[in-house]
Amino acid sequence: MVARMRRSHPAANLPVAWKQGPSETPAIRKPNIIVILADDMGFNDITFNGGGVAGGSMYDDPKSANVVNARNAFDPVDRFLWAAQPSGVRFNGGPVFKTDGYMTDSLTNQAIDAIEANRNRPFFMYLAYNAPHSPLQATKADYDALPQIGSHSLRVYAAMIRNLDRNIGRVLNALRKQGLENDTLVIFTSDNGGANYLGLNDLNKPYRGWKATFFEGGLRVPFFMRWPGRLPKGEHVAEPVTHFDIYATAAAVAGATLPADHIIDGTNLLPFVDKTAAGRPHESLFWRSGNYRTIRAGDWKLQVDDTRRKQWLYNLADDPTEQHDRSAVNPAKVAELAAMLGQINAEQAKPLWPALIEVPVLIDKPLGRPIAEADEWIYWSN
């Protein structure tokens, strides 16, 4: 299925694994698939990736009476965004234009329009909200609804999530209104854990680490799948899954054949949700950012920072919040996982461009807090 939405430019989406005609009869209709990703940048139909200055957008005019802002003077990226970044998006690569109202509301309006326009044929929708990524801007109504939160920045951040939650509900209601709820797989996830540069304590509690680290606070994100006509309610997959699994799962839902000339790292998650498959979706998982690499094999996890010449070893079954580094007392396990890590890393394609800088990221403190000699950190390549 070439998932071209009716509002999309014909060249906006490239064929990946399956094809579809312009419409199908209800008896043979394939399911719809919607992937909702929070805290990221979109592309093709509606995007703020490259809108003005690449990397993000204001959610609305900072001077609007309907918006509450929170600026972090300690964050150099935040200072740049507020000074240089407009509020704007592109449509199919066209000129930048300002959305009608708050960004999250506007993206949802576009998604609902696309659902209505494609209600008579199967569709794939990738709905990438920038919320709750910085810059921190919330609607005044959502901010006013959270008076119990004392910290101004945290209140704005929570108000952004409140707005995001409501807008995802609008998307689900649109499916219900069009009679598509039982025929649509909806996946919701986020790209990483909470960011240290927001300056908010305990954002990923009880886990250590932040966005850009491979501690559990940086890696663990929500991953929800909803398909009333196919998936049982309330099921839980305890073993780790990955965003790579979205591709394999979507292909299976659409009845597609995965390309045989590519290595597919993802796994179809449906059998693990309906309990027709046993075991782990993945025996091992791998992450890499420059000289900082991590492998999880079973319940063991090894992190390696070659810039610091530092290693961390944890058994997540006994120590899920990574409080007790076992690298010094279990060198055999370090050697075993390091060999696996080296082999997997050698199989990967080299980066298309080198990192410009390596940035230290404290593991247990957000940005803007005093640094102590005992603090631990990693180097993140950007």
Legacy VTK file of the C-alpha trace (Angstrom):
# vtk DataFile Version 3.0
C-alpha trace
ASCII
DATASET POLYDATA
POINTS 382 float
0.000 0.000 0.000
1.476 3.312 -0.996
0.007 5.363 1.819
-0.781 8.531 -0.068
-3.335 10.598 1.772
-5.803 12.376 -0.444
-4.422 15.755 0.661
-0.879 14.685 -0.128
1.335 15.550 -3.081
1.706 12.479 -5.373
5.452 12.292 -4.742
5.233 12.875 -1.004
5.398 9.202 0.002
7.624 6.578 -1.556
6.622 2.916 -2.017
7.937 0.843 0.857
6.336 -2.596 1.034
2.755 -2.692 -0.226
0.373 -1.139 -2.702
-3.285 -0.178 -2.630
-5.828 1.031 -5.092
-7.868 4.208 -4.734
-10.653 2.393 -2.876
-11.676 -1.052 -1.696
-15.005 -2.642 -0.910
-15.845 -3.122 2.786
-15.590 -6.910 2.402
-11.911 -6.790 1.450
-10.895 -3.526 3.010
-7.521 -3.536 4.734
-7.185 -1.882 8.155
-6.070 1.697 8.604
-2.877 2.446 10.517
-2.151 5.618 12.483
1.212 6.124 14.166
1.197 9.015 16.633
4.634 10.136 17.773
5.040 12.772 20.465
7.989 15.119 20.824
9.263 14.807 17.263
9.223 16.438 13.838
6.947 15.547 10.950
7.541 15.454 7.217
5.720 15.481 3.877
2.116 16.725 4.209
2.388 18.979 7.249
5.744 19.539 8.896
7.629 21.983 11.033
10.869 20.177 10.180
12.716 22.845 8.239
9.993 25.407 8.845
12.054 28.588 8.915
14.943 27.367 11.066
15.231 23.567 11.012
14.689 21.831 14.299
11.379 23.025 15.682
8.811 25.761 15.861
7.029 28.028 18.266
3.610 26.632 19.116
1.980 30.029 18.762
2.814 33.721 18.881
4.641 34.221 22.205
2.829 37.544 22.593
-0.619 36.003 22.255
-2.931 36.435 25.223
-3.953 32.787 24.763
-0.425 31.444 25.371
1.700 31.011 28.504
5.471 30.817 27.958
8.316 29.382 30.056
11.878 30.244 29.081
15.005 28.556 30.435
17.836 31.060 30.551
20.344 28.314 31.453
19.683 26.398 28.219
21.631 27.685 25.179
19.296 25.862 22.778
16.260 27.465 24.386
17.827 30.914 24.093
18.398 30.272 20.405
14.854 29.048 19.809
13.222 32.063 21.429
15.492 34.476 19.592
15.404 32.952 16.112
12.586 30.471 15.689
9.263 31.521 14.144
5.929 29.816 14.564
5.356 28.115 11.256
5.038 24.923 9.250
5.269 23.802 5.648
2.682 21.972 3.564
4.242 19.474 1.124
7.509 21.389 1.025
5.850 24.718 0.277
6.527 28.083 1.866
6.400 28.498 5.630
3.061 29.641 6.993
1.697 30.240 10.468
-0.853 27.810 11.824
-4.305 28.961 12.820
-3.920 28.909 16.591
-1.910 26.616 18.831
0.319 24.152 16.938
-0.955 20.921 18.530
-4.565 21.919 17.859
-3.728 22.785 14.264
-1.928 19.502 13.534
-4.930 17.645 14.921
-7.287 19.629 12.691
-5.239 18.540 9.673
-5.278 14.911 10.839
-9.056 14.919 11.285
-9.504 16.430 7.828
-7.342 13.657 6.362
-9.309 10.943 8.185
-12.569 12.328 6.816
-11.168 12.661 3.293
-9.896 9.061 3.277
-12.710 7.352 5.154
-13.646 5.192 2.144
-10.221 3.696 1.551
-7.438 2.270 3.742
-4.830 4.778 4.822
-1.599 5.074 6.749
-1.122 8.237 8.793
2.044 9.331 10.556
1.008 12.056 12.995
4.124 13.594 14.546
3.394 16.162 17.231
6.219 18.403 18.358
4.595 18.616 21.811
5.860 18.534 24.470
9.266 19.461 23.022
10.723 22.847 23.886
10.126 25.748 23.511
7.724 25.481 26.440
4.447 27.096 25.401
0.979 26.105 26.579
-2.481 27.419 25.957
-3.691 29.639 28.781
-6.746 27.416 29.240
-4.607 24.333 29.844
-2.235 26.254 32.101
-5.114 27.637 34.152
-6.502 24.112 34.593
-3.412 23.050 36.595
-3.174 25.484 39.553
-1.948 22.693 41.855
1.481 22.680 40.154
3.729 25.232 41.853
6.663 25.318 39.423
5.885 27.592 36.487
7.988 25.598 33.995
6.565 22.277 35.148
3.046 23.688 34.964
3.580 24.826 31.371
5.086 21.445 30.483
2.179 19.582 32.075
-0.295 21.866 30.299
1.330 20.981 26.971
0.846 17.280 27.743
-2.747 17.948 28.805
-3.386 19.587 25.448
-1.667 16.725 23.604
-3.795 14.170 25.446
-6.989 15.988 24.542
-5.999 16.235 20.880
-5.210 12.537 20.624
-8.713 12.003 21.999
-10.023 14.161 19.158
-8.292 11.882 16.643
-9.837 8.790 18.259
-13.251 10.466 18.270
-12.862 11.255 14.561
-12.258 7.562 13.848
-15.339 6.684 15.883
-17.452 9.298 14.084
-16.453 7.907 10.681
-17.126 4.310 11.746
-13.418 3.453 11.481
-12.566 2.734 15.103
-12.685 -1.071 14.892
-10.771 -1.085 11.603
-7.860 1.126 12.661
-4.653 0.247 14.475
-3.448 3.273 16.437
0.073 3.256 17.865
1.204 5.970 20.260
4.784 6.407 21.387
7.488 9.017 21.910
11.016 9.316 20.624
12.906 9.442 23.930
12.657 10.057 27.639
12.364 13.506 29.177
15.126 15.981 28.331
17.625 17.335 30.861
17.615 20.781 29.240
14.075 21.416 30.471
15.546 21.809 33.935
12.807 19.727 35.576
13.725 17.370 38.416
12.452 13.782 38.516
11.041 13.968 34.997
11.886 10.303 34.346
11.579 9.079 37.929
12.245 6.374 39.110
14.702 5.818 36.257
18.089 7.486 35.887
19.141 9.409 32.817
17.623 11.705 30.232
17.148 12.100 26.539
20.532 11.562 24.831
21.598 8.993 27.450
21.086 5.251 27.199
20.100 4.919 30.818
16.534 3.720 31.225
15.247 7.271 31.770
16.395 8.123 28.266
15.211 4.919 26.590
11.883 4.049 28.212
8.884 5.632 26.532
5.178 4.786 26.366
4.184 2.393 23.586
0.425 1.907 23.254
-1.429 -0.059 20.589
-5.189 0.269 20.162
-7.268 -1.745 17.694
-10.710 -2.571 19.150
-11.636 -4.873 16.280
-8.524 -7.018 16.593
-6.508 -6.616 19.807
-7.679 -7.681 23.276
-8.066 -4.973 25.907
-5.624 -4.541 28.740
-2.858 -6.813 27.466
0.696 -5.995 28.462
3.984 -7.047 26.889
6.531 -6.947 29.697
9.603 -7.477 27.530
11.214 -4.524 25.729
10.162 -3.553 22.225
11.524 -0.889 19.908
10.340 1.661 17.377
11.750 -0.583 14.645
8.839 -2.890 15.426
6.347 -0.364 14.078
7.426 -1.042 10.492
7.185 -4.824 10.768
3.872 -4.597 12.633
2.360 -2.180 10.105
3.439 -4.412 7.229
1.785 -7.414 8.875
-1.428 -5.481 9.487
-1.554 -4.456 5.831
-0.825 -7.993 4.632
2.435 -6.862 3.098
5.611 -8.787 2.376
8.718 -7.278 3.913
11.517 -6.581 1.419
13.877 -9.537 1.188
16.887 -7.437 0.187
17.031 -5.536 3.494
17.823 -6.598 7.041
14.672 -5.900 9.053
15.462 -5.250 12.706
11.837 -4.921 13.771
9.396 -7.633 14.818
5.659 -7.940 14.256
4.263 -7.296 17.739
0.712 -8.564 17.174
1.460 -12.194 18.184
3.028 -10.967 21.419
0.000 -8.823 22.221
-2.591 -11.555 21.598
-0.328 -14.164 23.250
0.008 -16.420 20.225
3.792 -15.988 20.455
5.923 -16.721 23.506
9.335 -15.428 24.549
10.886 -12.059 23.917
10.299 -9.949 20.801
14.076 -9.272 20.900
16.892 -11.236 22.507
19.105 -8.162 22.276
18.788 -4.444 21.530
21.492 -1.998 20.475
21.947 1.779 20.637
24.750 3.982 19.326
25.610 7.673 19.358
29.186 8.341 18.333
31.536 6.825 20.894
28.660 6.042 23.257
27.126 2.589 22.684
24.840 0.251 24.597
23.591 -3.313 24.327
20.818 -5.056 26.238
20.954 -8.854 26.016
18.216 -10.499 28.037
18.206 -8.650 31.340
21.855 -7.629 31.199
22.767 -4.177 29.913
26.201 -2.783 29.128
26.872 0.878 28.370
30.233 1.933 26.936
31.464 5.525 26.630
34.780 5.348 24.785
35.379 9.074 25.123
35.363 8.706 28.906
36.786 5.146 28.820
33.884 4.274 31.085
31.607 1.233 31.296
28.403 0.541 33.224
26.937 -2.934 33.698
23.476 -3.567 35.147
21.127 -6.495 35.570
17.733 -4.920 34.930
15.815 -7.846 36.410
17.323 -7.125 39.830
18.124 -3.454 39.358
15.644 -1.851 36.900
16.593 1.710 37.907
20.349 1.127 37.364
21.575 2.000 40.831
24.325 -0.639 41.159
27.057 -0.811 38.512
28.377 -4.387 38.355
31.152 -3.863 35.819
33.900 -4.139 38.439
32.580 -7.345 40.020
31.546 -9.178 36.842
34.302 -8.683 34.238
33.281 -11.879 32.443
29.820 -10.501 31.659
31.391 -7.194 30.567
33.671 -9.059 28.156
30.784 -11.141 26.808
28.529 -8.151 26.149
31.418 -6.011 24.850
32.143 -8.671 22.221
28.475 -8.723 21.180
28.446 -4.930 21.118
31.570 -4.789 18.965
30.148 -7.285 16.471
26.818 -5.457 16.128
28.555 -2.101 15.840
30.816 -3.416 13.082
27.747 -4.477 11.077
26.269 -0.981 11.068
26.683 1.558 8.316
29.066 4.366 9.084
27.461 7.765 9.848
26.973 9.918 6.762
28.567 12.868 8.553
30.742 13.246 11.645
29.502 14.656 14.923
30.214 18.354 15.308
30.579 18.229 19.079
30.429 15.884 22.055
28.270 17.248 24.840
28.478 16.073 28.462
25.081 15.123 29.873
24.746 14.579 33.606
22.945 11.341 34.404
21.229 12.333 37.641
20.717 16.099 37.370
18.884 18.284 34.877
20.562 21.228 33.216
20.806 24.331 35.357
21.826 22.558 38.579
25.240 22.913 40.267
27.768 20.283 39.219
29.544 18.253 41.892
32.754 16.249 41.597
30.892 12.984 42.266
28.360 13.510 39.466
28.299 10.937 36.667
27.881 11.846 33.017
28.090 10.557 29.470
29.273 12.237 26.278
26.555 12.602 23.658
27.592 13.153 20.024
25.633 15.784 18.097
LINES 1 383
382 0 1 2 3 4 5 6 7 8 9 10 11 12 13 14 15 16 17 18 19 20 21 22 23 24 25 26 27 28 29 30 31 32 33 34 35 36 37 38 39 40 41 42 43 44 45 46 47 48 49 50 51 52 53 54 55 56 57 58 59 60 61 62 63 64 65 66 67 68 69 70 71 72 73 74 75 76 77 78 79 80 81 82 83 84 85 86 87 88 89 90 91 92 93 94 95 96 97 98 99 100 101 102 103 104 105 106 107 108 109 110 111 112 113 114 115 116 117 118 119 120 121 122 123 124 125 126 127 128 129 130 131 132 133 134 135 136 137 138 139 140 141 142 143 144 145 146 147 148 149 150 151 152 153 154 155 156 157 158 159 160 161 162 163 164 165 166 167 168 169 170 171 172 173 174 175 176 177 178 179 180 181 182 183 184 185 186 187 188 189 190 191 192 193 194 195 196 197 198 199 200 201 202 203 204 205 206 207 208 209 210 211 212 213 214 215 216 217 218 219 220 221 222 223 224 225 226 227 228 229 230 231 232 233 234 235 236 237 238 239 240 241 242 243 244 245 246 247 248 249 250 251 252 253 254 255 256 257 258 259 260 261 262 263 264 265 266 267 268 269 270 271 272 273 274 275 276 277 278 279 280 281 282 283 284 285 286 287 288 289 290 291 292 293 294 295 296 297 298 299 300 301 302 303 304 305 306 307 308 309 310 311 312 313 314 315 316 317 318 319 320 321 322 323 324 325 326 327 328 329 330 331 332 333 334 335 336 337 338 339 340 341 342 343 344 345 346 347 348 349 350 351 352 353 354 355 356 357 358 359 360 361 362 363 364 365 366 367 368 369 370 371 372 373 374 375 376 377 378 379 380 381
